[in-house]
Each structure stands twice: as C-alpha cells, then as structure tokens.
Amino acid sequence: MNPRTLTGIALATVGVLLAVPAQTRPSQAATPGAAARCAALAGTAIPASVISLRTRGGRVDAASPVAETVGGVSLTYCRADAALSPVDRAAPEIRLRVALPLDWNRRSMMFGGGGYNGTVPDVRGDVPFAPTDGAPPLARGFATYAGDSGHQADPAKHPILSLDGSFAVDDEALRNFAAGDALKKTHDAAQFLIRTFYRAKPRHTYFAGGSTGGREALAMIQRWPTAMDGVISAYPAWNNLAEALYLGRATHELARPGAFPGPEKQTLLYESVMRACDGLDGLTDRVVSNPDACRFDPGTLRCPDGADTGSSCLSDAQITAIRVISSPWKWPYRVASGERGYPGFPFLSGADLRTPVLGFGTTAPSTPMPLTSGYGMQYWDQWVRYFLTRDADRDSLSVDPARPGTWLKRISELSKLQDMNDADLSPFARAGGKLLLLHGAADELVSHRATNDYYERVSDVVGPRGTREFMRYYLVPGANHANFGSPAFAASWDSLTAIERWSERGVEPVAPVVVDAGDGRARPLCEYPSWPRYRAGDPDDAASFRCVRG
C-alpha cells in the first residue's frame, strides 16, 4: 500500500465532502482569524533545515488576503511571495509564490515554467491542455505554488517568452534551472508555508507543467520519486541538451544562403502536406491523426532547375533545409547523458512552420540573431552564449553542433544537467505515483517523437504491464505546442480530474475524450501508439472514431 495514503484512509469520513466541487463546499477554513494568519506570514523565516537541498533559508516578503474571481469561481485566498537565498551569495535568489485558499481541499499543486523560466508562473493558472471553461486548481481548493527556477529574466535582454539565458553564467543558477534543484527547494519551502498557514499538511500533492514545465515534471519524479502523488507532464522538453544541439543544426542549415523558406513557402509546404495526408485517417478535417503514415516528400514542390523562382515552389536549398529539420539526427560523438541524437520535427506530417513566435519565424537566422527568426533559433543563440561559452558576445553560428571541437567537453558536462532521461521510474511507481503524459502530434517546438522515445524507454525498463499501472501516454492529433496560435486542433481535456481520480481512488483514465476548444470537435484520446481512425457518423462526435494501431 502506498504509505502516503494512510492518512487519507484515516480521514475517509470526510472524503465525500472533499469530492464536492469547491464552488459548493462550505467554506470551512474561512474563519475570522484567517486574514490575520495570512498577514502574519509576512516576514516569516523559512529555515534552511526544511529544505532538502542546500540554501541559506528564506523569507516571506509579502502576504495578504486576495478576493477575486478565478476560473469563474469567487474565492478568497492568501497570497504569499517568498525568496530563498542561494549558497553562493553572488548567485540569484529563488523567488516563489504560494496561493492558499481559505476553502482548502487538502491538496497542493505545483506548476512548472516555460522556456528558460525566470518568472514565477501564475498560481491562478491551469494545467496544460485544460478546458477553457473549467475551474483551475486554485478555484477547486488546491493550495498552489510555483517558482522562477532560481533567476529573474530581464525582458530588456530578450523580450520573447522567457528566453533570457544570461543566468547560466552562474553555476548555482545553472544547476537550479538545468538540473532542477530549484524545483525541490521551491517545493520544500512551499510545503513549509502550507503547513504553517493551515497547521496541517496536504493529503495529496500534484505537479503539472508543459514544455520546460513538462521536463520539470519528469525531473521531479526521476530525482524525488516520493515528492508527488500525481503528475501531468505535457509536451516535455525532457532531453533538453539533445534538443538544443538539434536546434543548433537547424539554425545552421536555415542560415545557409537561400535555404530559409519564407512565410509564403511555409504556407505552401503546410497546405501541400495537408492535401497529401489529411485523409489518411479516414476523414478530411485538416487534422493528421496518424502522423507515422504521412511521408510527404518536399521534393515534389521543387522549382524548375532547383532555383528559387517564387512562392509557388521550393528551391533545392530550401528542400534540403526542410528535410534536415524534419529528419532524425545522430551526432558523431558521445556525451555524458548517453543521448545520441534527436528525432526531428513533424513538418512533413502535419506540424506548421508558421506558428507565431513558436514556429520557425519569418527571417533566416543570422548574426546577431534577429528576433524575427524562430523560437528554436533564439533558444540556440541564448544557449551558446550563456550555457556553453558563457560569452555574451559569442556568435552562436560560430559553434557547429556537428563539429564542436574544444566545446565538446562542456557540451558533455551540460548534458548531465539538462537531459532528464532516467527511464527507471519504478521508485515513483512503488511510491504509488501516477503520471499522465501528453503531447500534440503537430508540435513545432518540442518533437512528439522524442516523447514517444522516452515512453518506449520507460516501457522497456519497467515493463509494459508495470508501466501501464502508473503511466498513461496520449498523443493528441493535430495539437501543436501549448495550443499556441491557431493549431489544427486546440486540445482540451480535464486531466486534473483524471489524475485526482486515478491517484486518490484508483479510477483509471479509461477512454477519455479530447475536445477542440476552438470549434467543439471531439476525438477519443488514444493511448500511444494508438490513433483515432474515423469509422462513420458525425465527424464531430468522438464515438465516430476508433483507436487503432499501425
């Protein structure tokens, strides 16, 4: 039996009450002294002894009651902002925020970040791919918390979506972000504040995140397998060093003269893939449900003689570049993490190069790196300058990931920090933990093929039957990275309720349905490697599809 559930068994008499939505529960914790207890948190010292990794302790900088509507629910909570002091006094501190609802359901939820982090995620927010009309964790009565991963991003240095990598010149800040040390420090500090405020600890602890946050979710269960009861990891950048090298290769390829396909040619490619592959799943709906069956050849769009003669065709250089960024790559050297390559992006099977910000941009990579180049190119540029060379003036195109030369030793060292690739999740499983893993099959920033690979590794190590006892992996057709921009399918699924029911009551997530948040289409959410094939009937009804393999 999971030792973490013993307290829950002893308190089973209140289980029915806790299962009622927060909107309808009586506000048990909203006592006259709640506001005073909240204000009293301000200035509270967070002892170093309550944090399992080394810090110099911390403090609560501010705490105050907040009354507002969150996810359509009116609630009052105590918001506390805190900071943890680094061991190295020259390193940045870790900043975190905790939201403590007065009507607490005895659960906690930690949120992961995104990009290079550097800001505290919104503790009023929701889990990845959540329904747009649902109540987020705080509105359901969860105590929620998140941290900035141990540094503060400077928008003046890089204004795009958490892409300031300058913190990485400091070793402690680098470990806090790359190795995930800040996750456990933040978790321990937040749990201390939860116990202090409520005079009780949570019965159930959860983590949810996507992209970098999805990687952080996997870091938590790999490094601290007893810390979380349930975890939602979406489109996780788990092999972060491996992807950085691949993005470097893509950057170099797209920077070659004439190789970058501009917006019109990106549209040409995407529409051509749709025409070739959309109907392979039995339905023409601009969603490629079986990306493995789609093998579009960009050579069919070749301009006469391979020259760039306009927007209606691709030059030889552009065809080569598209094939490079869509294909697996194995680098000709070894790194300490053991990763040997990256599987490429699904641009020839339904992903869209044109996604605003997160796509491959509107201009070719160059020096200095233009903000109009793709997010992945920006990521590589910051990584080279601050993680690898620690030289802010370094030309990122001067480092060739295929032939890193003297930088190979540093790359190998970074791989040990950045690649969260431990596939032995049996300690997490033995502790009773449950994991929901999700990825969109049209992800243009973190390849779903990499998540396929990680799932298969876990299955190989733990065994298929053992893996299914604690883990589910769903590949969402047509969904891109974080539902950003205008994806073919804006995925919407109440995974929070699913992980709660599975973790706390043993109710497995059987045959869930994912709904397009944009137009109401529904599809069955098939367990990987299954995918939804249209049979007959209403194409907007999930019952019209069947999960099949091959």
HELIX and SHEET records of a PDB file:
HELIX    1   1 PRO A    3  THR A    5  5                                   3    
HELIX    2   2 LEU A    6  ALA A   10  1                                   5    
HELIX    3   3 ALA A   12  VAL A   14  5                                   3    
HELIX    4   4 GLY A   15  ALA A   19  1                                   5    
HELIX    5   5 ALA A   34  LEU A   41  1                                   8    
HELIX    6   6 ALA A   48  VAL A   50  5                                   3    
HELIX    7   7 LEU A  138  ARG A  140  5                                   3    
HELIX    8   8 SER A  166  VAL A  169  5                                   4    
HELIX    9   9 ASP A  171  LEU A  174  1                                   4    
HELIX   10  10 ARG A  175  ALA A  179  3                                   5    
HELIX   11  11 ASP A  181  TYR A  198  1                                  18    
HELIX   12  12 THR A  212  ARG A  223  1                                  12    
HELIX   13  13 ASN A  240  LEU A  254  1                                  15    
HELIX   14  14 PRO A  263  CYS A  277  1                                  15    
HELIX   15  15 ASP A  278  ASP A  281  5                                   4    
HELIX   16  16 PRO A  291  ALA A  293  5                                   3    
HELIX   17  17 PRO A  298  LEU A  301  5                                   4    
HELIX   18  18 PRO A  304  GLY A  306  5                                   3    
HELIX   19  19 ASP A  316  SER A  326  1                                  11    
HELIX   20  20 TYR A  375  GLN A  382  1                                   8    
HELIX   21  21 TRP A  383  LEU A  388  3                                   6    
HELIX   22  22 SER A  396  SER A  398  5                                   3    
HELIX   23  23 GLY A  405  TRP A  407  5                                   3    
HELIX   24  24 LEU A  408  GLN A  418  1                                  11    
HELIX   25  25 SER A  426  ARG A  430  1                                   5    
HELIX   26  26 HIS A  448  VAL A  462  1                                  15    
HELIX   27  27 PRO A  464  PHE A  470  1                                   7    
HELIX   28  28 HIS A  481  ASN A  483  5                                   3    
HELIX   29  29 SER A  495  ARG A  505  1                                  11    
HELIX   30  30 ALA A  542  SER A  544  5                                   3    
SHEET    1   A10 ALA A  45  ILE A  46  0                                        
SHEET    2   A10 GLY A  58  VAL A  70 -1                                        
SHEET    3   A10 VAL A  73  LEU A  84 -1                                        
SHEET    4   A10 ILE A  94  PRO A 101 -1                                        
SHEET    5   A10 ALA A 143  GLY A 147 -1                                        
SHEET    6   A10 ARG A 107  PHE A 111  1                                        
SHEET    7   A10 HIS A 204  GLY A 210  1                                        
SHEET    8   A10 GLY A 230  ALA A 234  1                                        
SHEET    9   A10 LYS A 434  GLY A 440  1                                        
SHEET   10   A10 MET A 471  VAL A 476  1                                        
SHEET    1   B 2 TRP A 329  LYS A 330  0                                        
SHEET    2   B 2 GLY A 341  TYR A 342 -1                                        
SHEET    1   C 3 ALA A 491  SER A 492  0                                        
SHEET    2   C 3 VAL A 513  ASP A 516 -1                                        
SHEET    3   C 3 ALA A 522  PRO A 524 -1                                        
SHEET    1   D 2 TRP A 531  TYR A 534  0                                        
SHEET    2   D 2 PHE A 545  VAL A 548 -1                                        
END                                                                             
